[in-house]
Amino acid sequence: MKTIQSDNYPIYFDNSIDELVKFVERGHYSRFFLLTDENTAIHCLPAVKERFDGHDNFDIIEINAGEESKDIDFCIGIWKMLIDFGADRKSLLINLGGGVISDMGGFVASTFKRGIDFVHVPTTLLSQVDASVGGKTGIDIDSIKNIIGTFTQPKAVFIAYDFLKTLPERQILSGAAEMLKHGLITDKAYWEKLKESDLKTPSAELIHWSIEIKNKIVIEDPTEKGIRKALNFGHTVGHAVETNSLINDENPLTHGEAIAIGMICEAYLSHKKIGLSSEELKEIVEVINNLYPVYELHEASHKALCAIMLKDKKNQNGKINCTLLTQIGQCKLDNICTDDELCESLTYYASL
């Protein structure tokens, strides 16, 4: 059986839903709860629920899908449902869904009665290669992503590749952006493999490889004091673009689409500030632009985007902090970038 050991918890890949049932039974939990959204309830929940036939000590909690649900009001609703369903400290929360469910479910569990056990069953590519691994929980406030949260590790993660078959291509590509990031920051061989692969249908091998990269980083630095900051590449600009899109666009960017923009902008800053070659900058831009649609970034929005970046949780002493690339497969942490530099990077993206 293929398994990765993370920071005191296993990540299961083969027969993962069977392993989930075994995990729940071994845990002798008083009650367990399946947290899901309306999309996952249709496409994924039935396959999980049927495995628990014969168990009468669980309930299902369903929320609205989308980033808009990842706020304190929805957390309060979930906490109240846990109370109504009789959850105690010996209960388990199973987060069945994408990144929103992983982030928010982890936060809800880590704070309910000062913490109950939780596990992740990620159903999107983004949540499989990113949100479910590493122990970050979080919710948004005023559209500022993940500004409130904890570092709390799940008890296990269960990767079910079959769930990816339920996703539209756009959601697959959203997760692929994080896979590209993993190659860019630490593993050129992985980047080269991704370049020659069809990322609209990524293989189990590529997904496993990506999770291994992230897992190695978070084991070394679980609370983001050092090397874990490498995972922020593309996210300083990307999160601002994503937030701005959520506020203003009728059809907002996905997380991965915004991070793709952020990676181009921060690759440009890498070239200008710390020596990423023009050839590698061009390569990064070509790979990303071949996968993701061009997004109109108007100069009038630059000031608003920089204002959002100033609220980023990664900043130091009120200054905007980025992870940048010295070359493909290697990065440098803690690069302070000015408003002018960031606006220049946005202008560069808009010129492509």
N, C-alpha and C positions, 0 to 999 in steps of 0.2 A: 504494500500500500504506500502511495506517495504522500509524504507528510513533511512539512517544514516545522521545526521547533522555533518559535519566536520567544519573546521575553516571558518565559514561564507559561506559555500556552501554545497548543498545537494548531497548525493550519492544515486542514484535511483537503485533499484533492480528489481521491478516488472514492466512489460510493459515499459521497459526503453526506447525503441526507440519511442514509443508514447509520452513518457514524453519529449524526446529530441525535437520532433516536437513542442510540446506545449511551451517548453522553448524558442525555436527560435522565435516563433510567439509572445510570450509575450515580448521578448526583443526588438522588432521593429528595428532589425538591418538593416543598409543600404544595406549590402551584407553579405553573409556568404560563407565559403569555407570549403570543405571537403579535409583534407590532409590524404593521404593514400599511401600504397606501392602496387607493382604489385600483390602480393599475396592476400592482403586484398581486392584489387579492384575486384578480381575474386570471392572470397568466401564470402565477407561480404558487400561490397559496394552496390550491387543491392538491398539488403533488406532494406538498409537505404535510398538509392536514391528514391525508389518507394514511400516512405512515404512523399517525398517532391514534388510529382507530383502537378503541379499547381503553384509552386513557381518558379519564373524566375530570382531571384536575388542571385543565387549561382553558383559557379564554383568548379571544381574538380582539385586538384593538386596531381599528382602521382609521387612518387620517387622510386628508386630501393630499394628492401628489403635488410635488413642486417645491422649489426653494422658498416660496411664500409661506409655506407651512412651518419653516424651521425657525420659529420664534417662541418667546416665553409663553404666549397665550396657548399655543398648542401643547407645550410642555405641561402647563397647568391642567389642561384637559386630560392628558394622559395620566398624570399623577392622580387626579380625582378618580379616573376609571380604575387605576390600580387599587386605590383605597376601597372603592365600591365592590371590586371583585375579591377583596380580602387578601391582597398581597401582603406578605410579611418579609422579614429579612432572609428567610430561607426560600424565597421565590426566585425565579429566573425569567429574564426578559430575552426573547429571541428576536433579533432585529432582522426581519425578512424584507429586503428592499435595496434601493440604491443608496447613493451617498447621503441624501437627506435623512433617510431612516437610520443609517449607520451613525452619523454624527449626532443626531438628536436622540436616538434611542440610547446611545452610550451615555449621553449627558443626563437623560431622565433616570437611567438606572444608577449612575454613579452618585446621584444626589438624593434618590428616594430612600427615606429612612437611613440616610448617611451612607447609602451604597448597597445595592443588591447585585448579584451575579448577572452578567449578560454575555451573549454570544452573537456573532454576526453570521448571517447567511446572505452574502451580497448577491444581488440578482442582476446587476449591470456591470459592464466591463469597468467603468469608472470606479465603482465601489469595490470590485474584486482586486484591482491593481493599486488602489489608493486608499479610499476611506476606511476600509475594513481592517487594515493592517497598521499598527503603530500606536494605538491607544489614545489618539486624539478624539475628544468629543467636543461638540460645539453647536451653538445656535447663533443666529444673526440678531442684531438690533439696529433699527433704522437703516436696513439694507447693508450694514457693515458686516461682512461675512466672518462668521466664527469668532466674533469678538468676545463672547462669553463661552467658557468651556473648561474642561479638566483634562489632565493626563490620567486616564484610567484604562488599564488593559482589559480586553475581553477575556473570558475563560477559554474561548476557542473560536476559530473561524472555519467555516465550511464552504469551500469553493465548488459550486455546481456549474460546470460549463454549459449544460443543456439549457439553463435559463437564458443564456445569451441569444438563443434562437428566437426568443420572443421579442427581441429588441429591433427597432428600426435602425437603419444604417446610420442615421445622424447620431444616435446615442452610442453606437459602437465607436464611431470616430471620436466622440467626446472622451471616451476612456483611452483611446489610442494616443491622445495628446500627452497623457501622463506617462505612457510607455515610452514615447519619444523623449520625454524629459529624462527618464531614467537612463537612457542611453547617452544623452548629451552630457549629463553631469558626472557620470562615473564609468561608463563602459562603452568604448567605441565599437567593440566587436558586436555588441547588442544593437547599437545604432545601425551598423552596416547590415545586420540581419533584418532589422525592421525595414530598411530602405528597399530591400529586395522582396519583401513580403506583401501580401494583400491585407492591409490593415482594416479592410471592411469585413474580413472574416479571419481574425487573428487565431492562430493555432493555440492549442493547449500548452505547447512547449514555450511559445512566446509569453503567454500569460504567467506561466510558472516562473520563467526567467525574470520577468518584471517584478513579481512578488518577492523573489529571492533578493533582488537588488534593494528594494525598499526595506525588507526585513533586516538585512545586514546592517543598513544604516541606522534604523531605529533601535536595534539591539545595542549598538555602540553608543548611542546618544538618545535615550528615551524621552528626555524632557527638553530637547532642542537647545542645548547650551553650546554645541559645536557643530559637528559634521551633519547633523540632521537639518541644519539650515540650508544645506545643498538642495533639499527637496523644494525649497522656495523659488528655485529658478523659474522665471516666467510668471510668477504669482504676484509680484508687487504691482506690475502694470496690469497683468491679467485679471486680478481680483477687482481692480478699479474699473476696468472695462466691463467686466461682468456685472458689477453693481450698477453702473451707469445704464447698461442695457436693460437690466431688470426694472429700473425706474422709468425709463423712457420709451422702450421699444414694445410694440404690440406683440411681436414674436421674438422674445429675448434670446440672446446667445446662450448656448449651452456652456457649461463650465469649461469643457475641453476647447470649444471654439474660442472662448475668451483667453484661455491659457496659451493657445496657439499664437494669438496676437501678442500676448505678453512675451512669449519666447522669442519672437522675431524682434520686438523692441529691445529686449534685454540682451539678445545676441548682438544687436547693433551697438548698444552701450558697451558690451564686452569688447567689440572691435575698437571703439573709440577710446576706451579707458584702460584696458588691461591686455591688449595685444592679440585678441582673436583675429586670425588672418582673414583677409578679404575673401579668399577662396572658400574658407569654411563658413563664413557668414553667408556667402552666396549659396552654398550647399544647403545650409539650414533653411534659408528662405525658400528655396526651390522645393525642398521636400514638404515643408509645411503648406506652402501655397498650392501645391498639387493635390492636397488632401482637403483643405478647408476653404470655404467661399470667402472672397474678399469682403470685408466689412468697412463701411464708410465711417471713417473717423474724422469728423469736421474739426477744423482748427478752433472753432468757437467752443468746443467741448473740452479743450486741453486744460483750461483752468479748473473746471469742475473735476476732471479726472485727477489732477494733482492734489486737489483738496481731499479727495477720497483717499489717495495714497498716504496723505499726512496722518490719517487715522489708522493706518495699517498696524496691526499688533506687532510686526517685526521691527518697527522703527526704533531708533536709539536716540535719546535726547532730542526728540522732535525733528530728527533728520531721517530722510527716506533711505532705507537700507535694502540693498539688492544682493542676491547671489548672481555672479557673472561667470562666464566661461573663459578660461585661458586658451583652451582648444577643445575640440569635440572629445568628450570622455573625461575632461578635467575641469574643475571649477574652483573659484576663489570666493570665500565667504566675506560678508561684512564690507560691502562697497557702498559708501555713501554717495548718493546721486542727487544733484541739484534739480530744482524745478526746470531750469533751462535745459539741462541734459535730458530729462524725461520728456519734456515737450519736443525736443529735437528727435527723440526716438519715435514718438507718435507721428511726427511729420514724416519721418523716414518710412514708417509703415504705410501711411496714407499715399506716399509717392510711388509705391510698388505697382 
